[in-house]
Amino acid sequence: MTVLSSYTIDDLTVGMRASLSKVIDDEAIRAFADVSGDHNPVHLDDAFAASTRFKTRIAHGMLSASLISTVIGMQLPGQGTIYLSQSLNFRAPVHCGDEVTASVEITEIDQRRRRVTLACEVKVGDVIVVDGEAKVLAPAAKAQG
């Protein structure tokens, strides 16, 4: 289950981190294929995948990367955060049954504009499978009153 947090721009500091872990199983891969429309056989067909350099089926890169969005939208900064941009580097495959951990860390805050920059990474064990940077609009401070 995803932890639910919500921080306003005034609550945030450089160095804050959040993460979540999820097993990427066959059900998740097939559901992502259905939602995204990406039915590439490297994700869904064992025989086809066996003929590739991966030798087995791999998860969609964007499935693993989507967990970064989960951490940002549900934990840090949390509810009400608006994505502005995301860069991604796909470093290694995720195989069916792998447990991935998506983590974000605040690296920069523009208080006036409510802009937050986060370093992002997704790992399987100690192996970085996806990394990048997100820029988001953090929720406004709560009105005093």
Disulfide bonds with the S-S distance in Angstrom:
none
